[in-house]
Amino acid sequence: KNAAWLICTFAWTIQVLALDNGLAQLPAMGYNTWNHFGCKNLTAQSIMEIADALVDQGFLRAGFNYLNIDDCWASARDPQTGRLVPDPAVFPKGIEPVIAYVHSRGLRFGIYADRGDATCAGRPGSRGWEGIDADTFAH
């Protein structure tokens, strides 16, 4: 009886249904700044160097196509628009040139947000600003 149950269980788990459209052949893979920098020494230059390393050392070819900036990238909210403001100490020329550079290397750019009032590091959170933040990240 136990053997029959085990065989049925394995037979049931072997069948996999999926679309044959070429999507999601690998899990999302990439680099996250938190594990290396936390909130210390994160700079626009370091992010661009990471993008170079991911490409030059073959990680992009292996499927690591995301470069994700974690906490400590934003310093405030614009009082007029409510949009998150990139920390000028980290991004003295703004965040857009960094995003453009990461994209030019063939990578996708990810950005951290927190659903609370503040991030883990005490930076502005997205609670109550979800629509504005989603629009900001999309553009």
URBELCOR-V473541 format. One record per pair of residues at least 24 apart in sequence whose C-alpha atoms are under 7 Angstrom apart, sorted by the first residue. I is the first residue (numbers start at 1). J is the second residue. If there is no record, write none. Layout:
{{I J} {I J}}
This chain:
{{29 63} {29 64} {29 65} {29 66} {30 64} {30 65} {30 66} {30 67} {31 66} {31 67} {31 68} {32 67} {32 68} {32 69} {32 70} {33 68} {33 69} {33 70} {34 70} {34 71} {39 71} {39 72} {42 90} {43 90} {43 91} {44 90} {44 91} {44 98} {48 98} {48 101} {48 102} {51 102} {51 105} {55 105} {65 107} {65 108} {66 107} {66 108} {66 109} {66 110} {67 107} {67 108} {67 109} {67 110} {68 109} {68 110} {68 111} {69 110} {69 111} {69 112} {70 111} {70 112} {71 112} {71 119} {71 121} {72 121} {72 123} {74 123} {75 123} {75 124} {76 124} {83 132} {83 133} {83 136}}
